[in-house]
Amino acid sequence: MTRLLAKAAALLPFLFAAASAAPASSSATRAPLAAPGRRDAASPETLAPAAPQAPREFGPYRVLRKLGSGGMGTVYLAESQSPVRRRVALKTVGEGLFAPSLMRQFAVEQQALALAEHPGVARLYECGADEHGRPWLAMEWVDGEPLLAYCERRELALDERLELFVQLARSVEHLHSRGVLHGDLKPDNVLVTERDGAPRAVLIDLGLARLRGAAFEPANPDDTELVMGTPAFMAPEHFAFGGPQLDERADVFSLGVVLRQILGLQRADSGEVGAHWLQPQAPRVVQNESATVHFGQRHSRWLRRLRSGLEAAVVRATALAREQRTSSAGELARQVEGAISREKQRAEKLANWARIGLGSALGAALAAVASAALA
C-alpha cells in the first residue's frame, strides 16, 4: 500500500491540473492521464490522420443532432426510417481520434454492450462502419436526466434516492457477471428515465470498459501505462502504472463514491479530485458542512438514521486496500437494501404500538413518538 500511495502522490500535479482545466463538476474529467516520461497513446504525435468530418448518415440512421462528445468519441441523436422507425444514440469515434488504440477500445465497448442484457444498461441495436472505416454503434437512446440532477429536481427523499442507487448497483452486478468492468462509474453516466410510471436508472457510456480475460485487461496491452477515467471516482489501484490489474472491486469503489454523494457526505461539485483516498490515514466519512443536499419533504428522523447507518457501508466500499473493500456490487446493493428495510420496519413497529395503545396516556405518548418518526 505504501508503494501504491507513493505512485499516486507522484500523480498529484497531473490530477489537479486536470481538475483545474475541467468544469466545476467532478465528473467532467475524462481525458487520459499519461505516466510521467511516457508519450500519451492519444497524443498528436501518435494519432493517425484525422478521419473526415462525420457524415449525416450512418447506415440506416440519419443524424438529428449532437448529444455530446468526450475523449473516446461523439454521440448523436439519430433516427432510422426502415425497416423500423426508431431513434437511437449513435456513437462514433471522435474527429481527430482515429488512433489504433482508440479504435481497439471502441471495439471493446461494442462487445461489452453486446454482452449486457439488463434493463439498467443501455441496449445495443446495431454496429457498423462508414465508407472511411470509422466504426459506429447504435444503442438505446435514454431520454432521461443524470442521476443527481434527477434527484434534486424531483426533490426525492433519501430512501427514493437509495432505491435508484440499488438499481445502479444491480446493473453493475450484471455487467460483472457477463465479464465486463465498466471503468468509469459516476452520476453523469447514469440517466434516470420513467418506465411504466416508475423511475429507472440506466447505465450508459461503456467507453472505458474492460473485458475479463485472465483478469480485466485494457484493450491494448501498451495502455497499461495510461490512466483513463474520472479521477474523483477512481480506485487507488486505477492510478498505479504497471501495478495490480483491475477487478470488480474498482467499480465497487466508484459505486461507494456515488453512494457518498447521494448521502450528502460529499458535494458533487466539491472538486475533491482524488482527495477521498490520497491521504495516508485510513479513510473516514466526514460530514461536509458546506454540502446542501435537499432530501425532499419525506426526509424524516428515520431517514436521517438510515443515512447515518450507511456511513459504514461507504467506508468499506471505498477502502484504500481492495482486499478490505466490499467484495461485489451485489453485496453493496444488499447492504443498502437491508438498511432501508430495517429502518422501515422500525418505523412501522412504532406506528403499530401507537395504534394498539390509542385511548390511553401511553398510547398518546407512543402516537406522538410515531408521528414524529414518520413526519
N, C-alpha and C positions, 0 to 999 in steps of 0.2 A: 504493500500500500504506500510506503514511503517513496518508493521508486515511481509509482504512478502519480502521486501528488507532485513530485519534483518535475515530472514531464509536463503536468498540467500547468504548474506555475510558470514554466518557460513560455507557455502559450498566452499568458495574460495580455501582453501587448497586442497580440493578434485578435483576441476575443473582444477587448474593449475598443479596439479600432473598428471592428465590425459593428459593435453596438452603437458607437457614436455616428457611424455612417448611415445606420438604418433609422426608420421612423421610430416613434416612441414605443410602439408595441413590441414586446419581447419576441413576438412570433414572426418578425419581419425578416430576420437574417436567414438566408438560405444558401448563400454562395459558399463554395468550398474554402476551407482554411488550409493552406499548404503548410507542410512541415518546413521549419526554418532551413534554408540552404537547398531546398528542393523545388524544382520548377513545377508549378501547378499544371495538372494534366489538361486543364481547360484554359490555359493562358494563351495569349495571342501567338506565342512562338510555336505552340503545338497544335493550334487549330488548323483544320483543313480549310480550303477556300470556302467562303460562306455560300450557303445554298441560295438559290434565287428567292425573291420575295414570295411569301406564301400565296398560293393561288386562292381564288374564291371558291373553288370546289375541290373536294377530296372524295374520290369515288362517287357514290350517290348522294353525298352530303354537300349542301350549299351553305357557305358561311353567312351567318346573320350579323354577328358582332363579336368583338373580342371580349372574353370574360376576364382574362388575366394572364400574366406571364411571370416566369421565375427563372432560376438558374438552370432548370432542366427542360424548359420548353414553354410553349404558348398554348393557351386553351381558348377555344372559340365556342360560341353557341352556334350550332349548325342544325340543318333540317334536311331530312330526306323526303322525297315525294313518292318514290316507288322502290321496291314493291310494297312498302308500307310507309305511311306518313308518320314521322317521329322526329322529335327534337332531341339532340344529344349534346354532350360536352365533348368536343373533338380536340384532342391534344396532338401536337406535332412538335418536333424538335425546333427550338427557337432559332431565329435567324442569326447566322454567325456562330452557331454552336453545332457545327457539323463534325466535331471531333469523333474519332473512333470510340474513345472511352464512353462518351455520352450516348453514342448510338447503341453500344452494348448495354448501358444502363436502361435505355428506353426499351430494349427487348426484354430485360428483366421485369420492368414494370408491366409490360404486356402479359408476360407469363404469370406474374403474381395476381393480376386482375382475373385472368382466366381460371386460376385455381380457386378463387373465392366464390362461394355460393352462400351468401348470407344477406338478409335484409338490411343489415347495418353496414354493408360495404357496397360502394357504387359498382354496378354491374358493367361488365364489358360486353359490347354488342358486336364489334367488328374491328378488324385491323387491316391495314393496307399500306401502300407507299405511292407517292406521286411520281410523275414522269422523271423527276430528278433523283429518285431513290430516297427521298425524305420520308421516313415512316410516320404513320399517324394511327391513332386509335380512337374509336368512337365508343363512349361509355355513357352510362346513365347520367342525365342532367338532373342534379338535385337542386330543386328550386327552394332553397332554404337560407337560413342565416347561420353565421358562425356560432358555436356553442355558447360562449359567454354573452355575446350580443343578444342572442335569443332570450337567455335567462333574464337579462336586465330589462329588455323591452317588455317582456311579459310579466315582469315582477314576480318571478316564480319563487315559491317558498323553498327552503333548503331541501326538504325531502323530495320535492319535484325535480330539483336540480340534480340531486344524487341519483334519482331514477334514470335520468339521461346519462349520467356517468356510468352506471351499471350497464346500460345498453352499449356504450362505447367499449367498456372493458370486455363484454361478451363478444363484440365484433373482433377485438384484438385477439381474444382467445381462439376464435375461429381461424383467423389468419395463421396463428401459430400451429394449430392442428393441421393446417394444409402446408406447413413448411415455409411460411412467409414471415419475415421480420419486417415490420413497417418502416422503422428507421427515422421517422420524422413526426411523431405524435405530438400534437399541440391543438389548442382550441380552434385555431383558424382552419385546421384540416378536418374539422368535424362540423358538418352542416346539419341543422335541425329543421325538419320539414314536417308537415301534417299528413298523416296517413290514417284513414278511417277515423278521423276526428281526434286522433291522439298524436302527441309529438313523437318523432322518431329521429334519433341521432344516427347519421350516416357518415361513415368514414370515407374520405376521399384522398386523392393525391398519394399514390404509391410510387412516386418518382424516385425515392431513395430506398426502395425495398431491397431486401436481400433474400435469396432462396437458400434453403437448407441443403448442404451437401454433407461433408464431414462435419461442418459447422456452418454458420451463416457467413458465407464468403461474399466479398464485394464482386460486382460484375466483372471487374478487371483486376487480376492479382496485383498489378502495379499500383492500384488505387489504395493499397493498404497504408500508403504514406500520406493519404489525404483524409481530412476530416470534413464530412458532408453532413449538414443538418442545421438545426436551430439551437445554438449553444445553450440558451436558458433552459432547454428541456432535455438536454443530452446527459446520459450517464457518464461517470468519470472514465470508464474504460473506452468510451467512444473517442476520447481525446488522445489515447495512448498510441502513438505511432509505433507500429511494429509490435504492439502489445497483445493482450489476450483477444481472441476472436469474440465477436459479439454473439450473444444468445438472447433468448426471450426476455431475460431479466433487464436488458437495455430498454426494451419497450415498457416493462413494468415501471422502471424508474421514471420514464416520461409520463406515464399514467399517474404516478404519485405526485408529480409537479402539477399536473392538471387538477387533480383532486385538491391539492393545497390551494390552488386559486379558487376553486369552487367553494371551498370552506371559508374563503376570505382571509387566509393566513398569509397571502402574498398577492400584491396587486398585479394584475395582468400587464400593466404598463410601468412596473417598478424599475425596469432596466437592470435587474439583478442578473446580468449575464454571467453564468457560471458561479455566482456568489453563493448559491444554495449548497455547493459541495466543495468549493475550493479552499475552505477553511480547514486547518489541521485538526480542530477538535471534532468530537462526534457531532453528527447533525442534530439540531434541536428545532422544534417547531416554535417559532416566536410570533406572537400576535403583532402584526404590523399596525401600529396605531393610526397610520395615515390611510389605511385601507377603508374605503367607504363602500362596502358591498351591501346592496339592497336585497334583502331576503324575502320581500313580499309581505302581504298582510297576514299570512298564516305563520309567520316566524314567531313562535311562542317559546315558552320555557322549555318544553320538551325538545323542541328543535335545537335550542342552544345546548342542551345536554347532549344531543346527538352529535352536534358539531365538536364538542369537547371530547366525546368518546372516540371520535375518528382521528384525533390527532396522532394517536399511537400508530394507526394504520399508515398515516403519511410518513412518519419517521421510519417505519420498517420498509415501506416501498421505495424510499429514497435513500436507503443506507448506502454509504460510500463503498463498502465491500459487497460485491454482488453475492458472496456466499451467505451474507447476513440479510439479504434482501428478500422480500416476498417472492416466492418461487414462480408464480404464474399470474397472468391476468385474471384467470378464473378464480384463483384464491383471493385476490384483491376484491373482485366483484362480490364474492361470498361474504367477505368481511363487512363491506358496505351494506349489503342486503341484511345481514344479521343485525347490524347496529340499528337500521331502520325498523326492523321487526321488533326488536327488544323495546325500543322506546315507544312504539305504537301500542304494544301490549301493556306496557306500564301505564300509559295514559288511559287505556280502556279499562284497566282494573280500577283506577281511581274513580272513573265515571260510574262503574258498576257499584262500587262501595257507596257512592253518594246516592244512587237511586235506591239501594236497599235501605239505607238509613234515613230516607226522607221523612220528615214529620217529627224528628227528634232533634235535640240540640246537637248531638253528634252527627246526625245526618246533615244538618245545615252546615256544620263546620266542614265536613267532607265534601259537600257540594261546592262550597266556596273554594276549597283546595283544587278540586277537579276542574272547576270553571277557570281558575287562574292558570292551571296547567295546560288547558286546551284553548285558551284565549288566543 
